[in-house]
Amino acid sequence: MTRPGSFDDVQRRALHAAFMDGAPLLCPVCETPLDRREVPPRTDVSYVRDRLWVSCPACHRTAVLDRREPR
């Protein structure tokens, strides 16, 4: 299921693979370079996540990518 304004599962997996490989992050829909924003870990949770929020300035889709392999 895709939420409005987000990438679908296949697109998110492709973005995550590119991210883990250090490749340029391009929108899988319109091929625009994605804007990147670090998401700092929260201190009020018992686990730490190292994430990157990406958004497309052209088509406005977004995704949050973890700096680890998905399960």
Buried (B, 14 or more C-beta within 10 A) or exposed (E): EEEEEBBBEEBBEBBBEBBBEEEEBBBBEEEEEBEEEEEEEEEEEEEEEEBBBBBBEEEEBBBBBBEEEEE
